[in-house]
Amino acid sequence: MSEPATVVVAGGVGLAATGLLAGVDMLAVIGALAGSLVFFTTTEELPVWKRVLFLLVSFVMGYMFAPGMAEVELFGTRPFKYTGPAAFGASVVVVTVALAIIKRRGLIAEPQGRQDG
């Protein structure tokens, strides 16, 4: 006779999960995840722990910048009409630009052994 209780519990868990995800833009989540994974897989010169940290930063910031990038107009057109591609672009660009600024300021030393001579 525990079958009705199981159905009630499963229904309650489903409703709770739906309630938690009600305000989440799933297109932006998928775009930000894809962009952060592209960044993670292409930056082999960084140690794994730094790549994981930048993966998280890229994912979060890509999701957060998605609504703003979806509203950007260039020359009268909107290149990112939907939040998914906007989140993808934002998640790839945000950490790449941050790392370029950090390297330019000299806060990250260049890895040894990659010099000719």
Backbone bond lengths (Angstrom), bond angles and torsions (degrees), N, CA, C in turn:
res aa  C-N    CA-C-N  psi(-1)  N-CA   C-N-CA  omega(-1)  CA-C   N-CA-C  phi
1 M - - - 1.438 - - 1.524 111.98 -
2 S 1.320 118.11 11.85 1.456 120.48 179.44 1.526 112.28 -87.35
3 E 1.327 116.98 -2.60 1.464 119.59 -178.99 1.528 112.70 -63.30
4 P 1.330 120.94 -43.26 1.469 119.06 177.43 1.531 112.34 -62.61
5 A 1.331 116.27 -37.27 1.464 119.12 178.28 1.522 110.69 -64.76
6 T 1.325 117.35 -38.41 1.465 121.16 178.58 1.523 110.86 -63.84
7 V 1.317 116.44 -41.49 1.465 121.18 178.66 1.520 110.20 -63.91
8 V 1.317 117.29 -41.92 1.462 121.02 -179.93 1.528 110.55 -65.76
9 V 1.324 117.01 -43.83 1.467 120.75 179.42 1.522 110.48 -64.81
10 A 1.330 117.63 -44.78 1.467 120.75 179.00 1.525 111.14 -62.51
11 G 1.318 116.64 -40.17 1.463 120.13 177.06 1.514 111.70 -64.39
12 G 1.320 116.32 -40.69 1.469 120.19 178.31 1.516 112.28 -64.40
13 V 1.333 116.07 -40.76 1.466 119.89 177.57 1.522 110.45 -65.08
14 G 1.318 116.94 -41.18 1.461 120.70 177.65 1.512 112.55 -62.57
15 L 1.326 116.96 -42.87 1.461 120.35 178.13 1.526 111.58 -65.98
16 A 1.322 116.79 -38.50 1.467 119.79 178.55 1.523 111.01 -65.25
17 A 1.323 116.95 -43.00 1.467 120.35 178.93 1.516 110.83 -64.86
18 T 1.312 117.14 -39.74 1.460 120.95 178.00 1.522 110.57 -65.28
19 G 1.302 116.74 -39.69 1.457 120.19 178.09 1.514 112.62 -64.93
20 L 1.319 117.33 -36.92 1.468 120.56 178.65 1.522 111.55 -68.76
21 L 1.324 117.12 -34.28 1.458 120.85 -176.47 1.526 113.53 -95.10
22 A 1.317 117.88 7.14 1.462 120.60 -174.48 1.515 112.75 -63.63
23 G 1.305 118.50 -37.36 1.455 120.90 -177.42 1.512 114.29 -95.27
24 V 1.318 118.44 7.33 1.459 121.81 -176.20 1.527 109.45 -91.21
25 D 1.326 116.34 129.60 1.459 122.21 176.02 1.528 108.14 -83.99
26 M 1.323 116.25 102.53 1.467 120.36 -174.34 1.533 112.43 -67.50
27 L 1.323 118.92 -30.04 1.465 119.81 175.33 1.522 110.43 -62.77
28 A 1.329 116.68 -42.11 1.458 120.60 178.74 1.528 111.05 -67.76
29 V 1.329 117.50 -36.86 1.463 120.48 178.19 1.526 110.59 -63.14
30 I 1.320 116.73 -45.99 1.465 120.38 -179.48 1.522 110.68 -65.82
31 G 1.329 117.61 -42.94 1.459 120.81 178.46 1.515 112.45 -63.52
32 A 1.332 117.47 -43.55 1.460 121.03 179.48 1.523 111.09 -66.54
33 L 1.324 117.05 -39.11 1.460 119.91 177.88 1.523 111.20 -65.16
34 A 1.323 116.97 -42.75 1.468 120.11 179.17 1.525 110.96 -64.06
35 G 1.318 117.44 -43.23 1.459 120.55 178.75 1.514 112.87 -64.86
36 S 1.317 117.14 -40.76 1.459 119.72 179.79 1.528 111.06 -69.84
37 L 1.324 117.71 -32.68 1.467 119.99 176.47 1.522 111.49 -70.51
38 V 1.326 117.38 -35.81 1.466 119.97 175.13 1.523 109.59 -62.44
39 F 1.324 116.74 -45.31 1.463 119.65 177.81 1.525 110.68 -61.29
40 F 1.326 117.38 -44.16 1.463 121.54 -177.88 1.523 111.82 -61.19
41 T 1.319 117.30 -41.63 1.463 120.04 -175.09 1.524 113.22 -80.85
42 T 1.323 118.68 -16.15 1.457 119.88 -177.24 1.519 114.11 -101.52
43 T 1.306 119.21 -8.28 1.468 121.16 179.97 1.516 109.57 -104.26
44 E 1.316 115.16 77.69 1.461 120.31 -176.81 1.519 112.99 -81.28
45 E 1.338 118.87 -14.48 1.461 120.14 -178.04 1.526 112.89 -76.92
46 L 1.320 117.78 -13.97 1.461 121.14 178.14 1.523 110.36 -92.36
47 P 1.343 117.49 150.02 1.464 119.45 174.54 1.527 111.09 -64.24
48 V 1.316 115.79 158.93 1.463 121.07 -175.15 1.528 111.41 -60.84
49 W 1.315 118.51 -40.97 1.463 119.51 -177.11 1.525 111.00 -64.75
50 K 1.342 117.92 -34.47 1.461 120.03 177.00 1.527 110.55 -72.00
51 R 1.322 116.70 -37.24 1.461 119.48 178.53 1.522 110.93 -65.15
52 V 1.334 117.69 -38.48 1.469 120.96 177.22 1.526 110.20 -65.33
53 L 1.321 116.84 -41.78 1.459 120.63 177.83 1.526 110.75 -62.63
54 F 1.332 117.01 -45.58 1.459 120.33 178.21 1.526 111.82 -68.50
55 L 1.322 118.21 -28.93 1.459 121.63 174.84 1.522 109.86 -61.32
56 L 1.325 116.73 -46.16 1.468 121.01 179.35 1.525 111.46 -64.94
57 V 1.341 116.18 -44.16 1.464 119.97 178.89 1.528 110.12 -62.94
58 S 1.322 116.53 -44.04 1.458 121.29 179.88 1.521 111.38 -61.93
59 F 1.326 117.14 -42.57 1.462 121.34 179.67 1.527 111.40 -63.54
60 V 1.316 116.87 -49.43 1.467 120.97 -177.30 1.524 110.97 -65.35
61 M 1.317 116.72 -47.44 1.463 119.41 -177.62 1.533 111.56 -70.28
62 G 1.322 117.67 -33.97 1.458 119.84 175.26 1.512 111.57 -62.43
63 Y 1.322 116.04 -41.87 1.468 119.90 177.58 1.527 110.93 -65.45
64 M 1.324 116.62 -40.29 1.457 120.13 -177.19 1.530 112.42 -71.42
65 F 1.331 118.02 -34.21 1.459 121.38 -179.01 1.526 113.28 -83.57
66 A 1.319 118.34 -11.52 1.466 121.79 -174.90 1.530 113.61 -56.85
67 P 1.327 120.59 -48.01 1.478 118.68 -179.55 1.521 112.56 -62.17
68 G 1.323 116.81 -37.92 1.458 119.67 179.40 1.516 112.45 -68.49
69 M 1.320 117.11 -41.05 1.458 120.05 179.91 1.524 111.63 -71.26
70 A 1.316 117.61 -27.81 1.457 120.07 178.24 1.525 111.65 -68.89
71 E 1.320 117.42 -20.92 1.463 121.79 -179.62 1.524 113.24 -95.40
72 V 1.318 118.48 -3.78 1.467 121.86 -177.37 1.523 109.99 -69.95
73 E 1.332 115.53 136.79 1.461 121.14 175.73 1.523 108.76 -119.04
74 L 1.328 116.01 130.44 1.461 122.39 175.62 1.519 108.01 -120.69
75 F 1.316 115.48 118.09 1.462 121.75 179.00 1.532 111.74 54.72
76 G 1.305 116.91 39.15 1.455 121.89 176.51 1.521 115.30 82.45
77 T 1.328 118.45 4.06 1.466 120.98 178.02 1.524 109.44 -122.90
78 R 1.309 115.10 155.78 1.464 121.17 176.88 1.523 108.19 -106.59
79 P 1.339 118.07 104.15 1.465 119.36 -178.13 1.526 113.20 -66.73
80 F 1.319 116.77 -28.94 1.460 121.34 178.73 1.516 108.21 -115.70
81 K 1.311 116.41 87.52 1.463 120.22 -178.01 1.523 111.28 -73.80
82 Y 1.325 116.31 -32.90 1.458 121.46 -177.74 1.526 110.15 -112.14
83 T 1.316 116.01 158.21 1.465 120.15 -175.89 1.525 113.27 -73.58
84 G 1.313 118.78 -22.14 1.466 120.47 179.32 1.519 112.48 -63.41
85 P 1.335 118.58 -57.44 1.464 119.44 176.59 1.525 112.81 -63.11
86 A 1.326 117.64 -33.19 1.462 120.29 177.70 1.520 110.68 -64.67
87 A 1.323 117.95 -41.75 1.461 121.37 178.13 1.518 110.92 -66.78
88 F 1.337 117.17 -37.81 1.462 120.66 176.82 1.524 110.20 -60.44
89 G 1.324 116.37 -49.90 1.463 120.06 179.81 1.514 112.19 -62.66
90 A 1.313 116.66 -42.72 1.460 120.27 -179.18 1.519 111.75 -65.51
91 S 1.325 117.66 -40.62 1.463 119.55 -177.62 1.525 111.53 -69.94
92 V 1.326 118.02 -30.88 1.461 120.37 176.59 1.530 110.33 -74.71
93 V 1.317 116.78 -40.88 1.461 120.84 -173.17 1.523 112.63 -77.06
94 V 1.309 118.94 -38.40 1.462 120.98 -169.91 1.534 112.43 -63.01
95 V 1.299 118.46 -44.85 1.468 120.05 -179.06 1.524 110.44 -78.46
96 T 1.326 117.56 -34.58 1.454 120.51 178.17 1.528 110.35 -61.82
97 V 1.313 116.88 -44.83 1.462 120.83 178.32 1.528 110.46 -66.62
98 A 1.314 117.34 -42.26 1.470 120.42 179.18 1.527 111.10 -61.21
99 L 1.332 117.43 -43.61 1.469 120.27 178.60 1.525 111.37 -66.20
100 A 1.322 117.97 -37.17 1.462 120.59 177.78 1.522 110.91 -64.06
101 I 1.324 117.14 -40.58 1.467 120.60 177.83 1.519 110.66 -66.30
102 I 1.324 117.20 -42.37 1.461 120.78 179.78 1.524 110.45 -63.84
103 K 1.326 118.36 -43.92 1.464 121.11 179.20 1.521 111.41 -65.83
104 R 1.313 116.51 -36.95 1.465 120.08 -179.63 1.519 111.18 -66.17
105 R 1.300 116.52 -35.72 1.469 120.43 178.72 1.515 112.20 -78.96
106 G 1.326 117.33 -8.50 1.450 120.88 176.03 1.512 114.67 83.37
107 L 1.336 117.31 20.22 1.455 119.80 -178.78 1.520 112.98 -82.99
108 I 1.338 117.27 -17.45 1.459 121.32 175.97 1.520 107.65 -116.93
109 A 1.312 116.24 122.26 1.457 119.98 178.98 1.522 109.50 -75.08
110 E 1.321 115.48 145.55 1.457 120.42 177.36 1.524 109.32 -67.74
111 P 1.324 118.00 142.84 1.475 120.48 179.85 1.521 111.01 -64.85
112 Q 1.310 115.89 144.15 1.467 121.48 179.78 1.514 110.33 -77.93
113 G 1.327 115.78 151.35 1.446 120.69 174.27 1.510 114.19 92.19
114 R 1.311 118.63 7.10 1.458 120.31 179.88 1.530 111.00 -113.17
115 Q 1.315 116.36 24.97 1.451 120.67 -178.99 1.511 109.13 -109.30
116 D 1.326 115.31 143.46 1.459 120.00 176.54 1.518 109.61 -79.74
117 G 1.306 115.77 148.09 1.457 118.32 174.48 1.430 111.33 120.09
